[in-house]
């Protein structure tokens, strides 16, 4: 297993997500898995190939969430629970990062 260290931008997105989670903005359907991922990324932990695969799958399933109200900064309801979850998985920076990893 090779480790994949999240780049600085992904770590910063995870840190923002952790703050939002702590502020109660994640919503009632937010998962323990999402919270764990946010902390992993925020702390700059190396991720396994399996973690990277899970991130790729998350982004593939949830890219539609970007069209929802409260997703974009400055919009009504920002940050929406969907935005908090997106950032917990690394956000746009995380999506770009894992796309470049061949697992």
C-alpha positions in Angstrom: 0.0 0.0 0.0 1.4 3.4 -0.9 0.4 6.4 1.0 -1.1 9.5 -0.7 -0.5 12.7 1.3 -3.1 15.4 0.6 -1.7 18.6 -0.8 -2.0 21.8 1.1 -5.2 23.0 -0.6 -7.0 19.7 0.2 -5.8 20.0 3.8 -7.2 23.6 4.1 -10.5 22.5 2.7 -10.7 19.7 5.2 -9.9 22.1 8.0 -12.7 24.4 6.9 -15.1 21.4 6.9 -14.0 20.4 10.4 -14.8 24.0 11.6 -18.2 23.9 9.9 -18.9 20.4 11.4 -18.0 21.7 14.8 -20.3 24.7 14.3 -23.2 22.3 13.6 -23.6 23.1 9.9 -23.2 19.5 8.6 -26.9 18.6 9.0 -28.5 15.5 10.5 -27.7 13.1 7.6 -24.0 13.8 7.8 -22.0 10.5 8.4 -19.3 9.5 10.7 -17.3 8.5 7.6 -17.5 12.0 6.3 -16.4 13.4 9.6 -13.5 11.0 9.8 -12.4 11.9 6.2 -12.5 15.6 7.0 -10.2 15.0 10.0 -7.9 12.8 8.0 -7.5 15.5 5.3 -7.3 18.4 7.7 -4.5 16.6 9.6 -2.6 15.8 6.4 -2.8 12.1 7.0 -1.6 9.8 4.2 -4.5 8.0 2.6 -4.5 4.5 1.4 -5.4 3.4 -2.2 -8.8 2.3 -0.8 -9.4 5.8 0.7 -8.6 7.3 -2.7 -11.0 5.0 -4.4 -13.7 5.9 -1.9 -13.1 9.6 -2.5 -13.3 9.1 -6.3 -16.6 7.3 -5.8 -17.9 10.0 -3.5 -17.2 12.8 -6.0 -18.7 10.8 -8.9 -22.0 10.4 -6.9 -22.1 13.9 -5.4 -21.0 16.3 -8.1 -24.8 17.0 -8.7 -24.8 18.6 -5.2 -22.9 21.5 -6.6 -26.1 22.7 -8.2 -28.0 22.9 -4.9 -28.9 26.1 -3.0 -26.4 27.0 -0.4 -23.5 25.4 -2.1 -21.8 28.5 -3.4 -20.3 31.1 -1.1 -22.5 34.2 -1.0 -25.6 32.2 -1.8 -28.6 31.7 0.4 -28.0 29.1 3.0 -24.3 28.8 2.6 -22.8 26.5 3.6 -25.4 23.9 3.0 -25.0 20.5 4.5 -24.1 19.3 1.0 -21.3 21.8 0.8 -20.0 20.8 4.2 -20.0 17.2 3.1 -18.3 18.1 -0.2 -15.5 19.9 1.6 -15.3 17.1 4.2 -14.2 14.9 1.3 -11.7 17.5 0.1 -13.9 19.8 -2.1 -12.9 20.8 -5.6 -9.2 20.5 -4.7 -9.7 17.0 -3.4 -11.6 16.0 -6.6 -8.8 17.3 -8.8 -6.2 15.6 -6.6 -7.7 12.1 -6.6 -8.5 12.3 -10.3 -4.7 12.4 -10.9 -4.0 9.3 -8.8 -4.1 5.9 -10.6 -5.4 3.3 -8.1 
